Amino acid sequence: SFFEPLTPIEIVDHIEKHCPDPTNHPEYEEEEQIVAFPPKHTIWDKLNVKISSGCTLQELVDHFKNEQGLVVDGISASTPDGKAMLVYAAFMKNTHDRLPRKFADLIKERTGEDITTKKYYLPCINFSKDLDSVVSPPVVLRFN
């Protein structure tokens, strides 16, 4: 009926096709394998992760690798005025010196926000798995 909610679409592993140069080479397509983590998640799901408020960036990266088998490609955080600030990028060696630092200190330095007073925090984290791109629900870091 009109007032019944629709069941959310499940996000699953799939292949995306891209045409990098549709003007000069419309016949050329590239395929990219996209991995859904967790399998069959929906837009309403969240990836809840319990960490200590004194967790280092390295411990956070290791958690995803050891517990979920995911490689963290990048972490960014939003400032109060809505700008995205890069905290870590696997491909940028100049961000690797931040790995031993406390995650909360990095967020405060990059955004000015003190997350140690919060129960949870939502950074933007990009993952890969076996060199494939990963689509995941938003990560919610819950502090214990």
Buried (B, 14 or more C-beta within 10 A) or exposed (E): EEEEEEEEEEBEBEEEEEEEEEEEEEEEEEEEEBBBBEEEBEEEBBBEBEBEBEBBBBBBBBBBBEEBEBBBBBBBBBEEEEEEBBBBBBEEEEBEEBBEBBBBBBBBEBBEBEBBEBEEBEBBBBBBBEEEBBBBBEBBBEBE
